[in-house]
Amino acid sequence: MAHALSVVSFVPGTGTKRFARDMGFMVANQPDRELTPKQAEYLRTAVIRFRRQIPREVVETAMRLQPAT
């Protein structure tokens, strides 16, 4: 999910853009590092939010992993 989010087009200067870049860096350079629960939740939320720019399989996975509200 992090790699898919790192190639999305964002509005300049947003926190989500910074988060996506950081997650993309982690995937490339620290693949064995685990996400905190808050990071994982924000990653799923961002993938769902930008779902039109992300492959369907990735979005479906994020939606399955989303906790029930």
mmCIF file of the C-alpha atoms, coordinates in Angstrom:
data_MODEL
# 
_entry.id   MODEL 
# 
loop_
_atom_site.group_PDB 
_atom_site.id 
_atom_site.type_symbol 
_atom_site.label_atom_id 
_atom_site.label_alt_id 
_atom_site.label_comp_id 
_atom_site.label_asym_id 
_atom_site.label_entity_id 
_atom_site.label_seq_id 
_atom_site.pdbx_PDB_ins_code 
_atom_site.Cartn_x 
_atom_site.Cartn_y 
_atom_site.Cartn_z 
_atom_site.occupancy 
_atom_site.B_iso_or_equiv 
_atom_site.pdbx_formal_charge 
_atom_site.auth_seq_id 
_atom_site.auth_comp_id 
_atom_site.auth_asym_id 
_atom_site.auth_atom_id 
_atom_site.pdbx_PDB_model_num 
ATOM 1  C CA . MET A 1 1  ? 0.000   0.000  0.000  1.00 0.00 ? 1  MET A CA 1 
ATOM 2  C CA . ALA A 1 2  ? 2.796   2.410  0.835  1.00 0.00 ? 2  ALA A CA 1 
ATOM 3  C CA . HIS A 1 3  ? 4.373   2.065  -2.598 1.00 0.00 ? 3  HIS A CA 1 
ATOM 4  C CA . ALA A 1 4  ? 1.021   2.665  -4.333 1.00 0.00 ? 4  ALA A CA 1 
ATOM 5  C CA . LEU A 1 5  ? 0.424   5.784  -2.244 1.00 0.00 ? 5  LEU A CA 1 
ATOM 6  C CA . SER A 1 6  ? 3.902   7.173  -2.942 1.00 0.00 ? 6  SER A CA 1 
ATOM 7  C CA . VAL A 1 7  ? 3.095   7.704  -6.655 1.00 0.00 ? 7  VAL A CA 1 
ATOM 8  C CA . VAL A 1 8  ? -0.163  9.637  -6.110 1.00 0.00 ? 8  VAL A CA 1 
ATOM 9  C CA . SER A 1 9  ? -0.437  13.311 -7.109 1.00 0.00 ? 9  SER A CA 1 
ATOM 10 C CA . PHE A 1 10 ? -1.080  15.507 -4.068 1.00 0.00 ? 10 PHE A CA 1 
ATOM 11 C CA . VAL A 1 11 ? -1.875  19.136 -3.437 1.00 0.00 ? 11 VAL A CA 1 
ATOM 12 C CA . PRO A 1 12 ? 1.376   20.970 -2.577 1.00 0.00 ? 12 PRO A CA 1 
ATOM 13 C CA . GLY A 1 13 ? 2.317   21.259 1.087  1.00 0.00 ? 13 GLY A CA 1 
ATOM 14 C CA . THR A 1 14 ? -0.039  18.679 2.567  1.00 0.00 ? 14 THR A CA 1 
ATOM 15 C CA . GLY A 1 15 ? 0.765   16.381 5.439  1.00 0.00 ? 15 GLY A CA 1 
ATOM 16 C CA . THR A 1 16 ? -0.520  13.398 3.487  1.00 0.00 ? 16 THR A CA 1 
ATOM 17 C CA . LYS A 1 17 ? 2.033   14.052 0.744  1.00 0.00 ? 17 LYS A CA 1 
ATOM 18 C CA . ARG A 1 18 ? 4.834   14.137 3.317  1.00 0.00 ? 18 ARG A CA 1 
ATOM 19 C CA . PHE A 1 19 ? 3.538   10.946 4.942  1.00 0.00 ? 19 PHE A CA 1 
ATOM 20 C CA . ALA A 1 20 ? 3.323   9.167  1.561  1.00 0.00 ? 20 ALA A CA 1 
ATOM 21 C CA . ARG A 1 21 ? 6.887   10.167 0.704  1.00 0.00 ? 21 ARG A CA 1 
ATOM 22 C CA . ASP A 1 22 ? 8.130   8.922  4.075  1.00 0.00 ? 22 ASP A CA 1 
ATOM 23 C CA . MET A 1 23 ? 6.284   5.610  3.679  1.00 0.00 ? 23 MET A CA 1 
ATOM 24 C CA . GLY A 1 24 ? 7.717   5.198  0.168  1.00 0.00 ? 24 GLY A CA 1 
ATOM 25 C CA . PHE A 1 25 ? 11.197  5.778  1.593  1.00 0.00 ? 25 PHE A CA 1 
ATOM 26 C CA . MET A 1 26 ? 10.577  3.174  4.292  1.00 0.00 ? 26 MET A CA 1 
ATOM 27 C CA . VAL A 1 27 ? 9.466   0.588  1.723  1.00 0.00 ? 27 VAL A CA 1 
ATOM 28 C CA . ALA A 1 28 ? 12.565  1.186  -0.395 1.00 0.00 ? 28 ALA A CA 1 
ATOM 29 C CA . ASN A 1 29 ? 15.194  1.489  2.332  1.00 0.00 ? 29 ASN A CA 1 
ATOM 30 C CA . GLN A 1 30 ? 13.851  -0.196 5.477  1.00 0.00 ? 30 GLN A CA 1 
ATOM 31 C CA . PRO A 1 31 ? 11.582  -3.025 4.266  1.00 0.00 ? 31 PRO A CA 1 
ATOM 32 C CA . ASP A 1 32 ? 11.699  -4.965 7.557  1.00 0.00 ? 32 ASP A CA 1 
ATOM 33 C CA . ARG A 1 33 ? 10.573  -1.986 9.672  1.00 0.00 ? 33 ARG A CA 1 
ATOM 34 C CA . GLU A 1 34 ? 7.045   -2.319 11.071 1.00 0.00 ? 34 GLU A CA 1 
ATOM 35 C CA . LEU A 1 35 ? 4.462   0.457  11.055 1.00 0.00 ? 35 LEU A CA 1 
ATOM 36 C CA . THR A 1 36 ? 2.948   1.710  14.258 1.00 0.00 ? 36 THR A CA 1 
ATOM 37 C CA . PRO A 1 37 ? -0.812  1.142  14.593 1.00 0.00 ? 37 PRO A CA 1 
ATOM 38 C CA . LYS A 1 38 ? -1.466  4.856  13.946 1.00 0.00 ? 38 LYS A CA 1 
ATOM 39 C CA . GLN A 1 39 ? 0.705   4.825  10.805 1.00 0.00 ? 39 GLN A CA 1 
ATOM 40 C CA . ALA A 1 40 ? -1.080  1.725  9.510  1.00 0.00 ? 40 ALA A CA 1 
ATOM 41 C CA . GLU A 1 41 ? -4.478  3.319  10.118 1.00 0.00 ? 41 GLU A CA 1 
ATOM 42 C CA . TYR A 1 42 ? -3.482  6.572  8.389  1.00 0.00 ? 42 TYR A CA 1 
ATOM 43 C CA . LEU A 1 43 ? -2.007  4.620  5.465  1.00 0.00 ? 43 LEU A CA 1 
ATOM 44 C CA . ARG A 1 44 ? -5.280  2.715  4.966  1.00 0.00 ? 44 ARG A CA 1 
ATOM 45 C CA . THR A 1 45 ? -7.282  5.939  5.238  1.00 0.00 ? 45 THR A CA 1 
ATOM 46 C CA . ALA A 1 46 ? -5.062  7.733  2.709  1.00 0.00 ? 46 ALA A CA 1 
ATOM 47 C CA . VAL A 1 47 ? -5.259  4.830  0.244  1.00 0.00 ? 47 VAL A CA 1 
ATOM 48 C CA . ILE A 1 48 ? -9.049  4.891  0.425  1.00 0.00 ? 48 ILE A CA 1 
ATOM 49 C CA . ARG A 1 49 ? -9.104  8.678  0.093  1.00 0.00 ? 49 ARG A CA 1 
ATOM 50 C CA . PHE A 1 50 ? -6.943  8.666  -3.064 1.00 0.00 ? 50 PHE A CA 1 
ATOM 51 C CA . ARG A 1 51 ? -8.489  5.445  -4.449 1.00 0.00 ? 51 ARG A CA 1 
ATOM 52 C CA . ARG A 1 52 ? -8.953  6.795  -7.982 1.00 0.00 ? 52 ARG A CA 1 
ATOM 53 C CA . GLN A 1 53 ? -5.181  7.056  -8.450 1.00 0.00 ? 53 GLN A CA 1 
ATOM 54 C CA . ILE A 1 54 ? -4.344  3.675  -6.900 1.00 0.00 ? 54 ILE A CA 1 
ATOM 55 C CA . PRO A 1 55 ? -4.827  0.168  -8.361 1.00 0.00 ? 55 PRO A CA 1 
ATOM 56 C CA . ARG A 1 56 ? -8.140  -1.444 -7.413 1.00 0.00 ? 56 ARG A CA 1 
ATOM 57 C CA . GLU A 1 57 ? -6.507  -4.444 -5.694 1.00 0.00 ? 57 GLU A CA 1 
ATOM 58 C CA . VAL A 1 58 ? -4.644  -2.171 -3.289 1.00 0.00 ? 58 VAL A CA 1 
ATOM 59 C CA . VAL A 1 59 ? -7.787  -0.203 -2.442 1.00 0.00 ? 59 VAL A CA 1 
ATOM 60 C CA . GLU A 1 60 ? -9.778  -3.408 -1.875 1.00 0.00 ? 60 GLU A CA 1 
ATOM 61 C CA . THR A 1 61 ? -7.087  -4.647 0.511  1.00 0.00 ? 61 THR A CA 1 
ATOM 62 C CA . ALA A 1 62 ? -7.169  -1.355 2.420  1.00 0.00 ? 62 ALA A CA 1 
ATOM 63 C CA . MET A 1 63 ? -10.943 -1.526 2.693  1.00 0.00 ? 63 MET A CA 1 
ATOM 64 C CA . ARG A 1 64 ? -10.818 -5.104 3.983  1.00 0.00 ? 64 ARG A CA 1 
ATOM 65 C CA . LEU A 1 65 ? -8.271  -4.121 6.631  1.00 0.00 ? 65 LEU A CA 1 
ATOM 66 C CA . GLN A 1 66 ? -10.235 -1.040 7.708  1.00 0.00 ? 66 GLN A CA 1 
ATOM 67 C CA . PRO A 1 67 ? -11.676 -1.626 11.187 1.00 0.00 ? 67 PRO A CA 1 
ATOM 68 C CA . ALA A 1 68 ? -15.465 -1.622 11.462 1.00 0.00 ? 68 ALA A CA 1 
ATOM 69 C CA . THR A 1 69 ? -16.919 1.580  12.872 1.00 0.00 ? 69 THR A CA 1 
# 
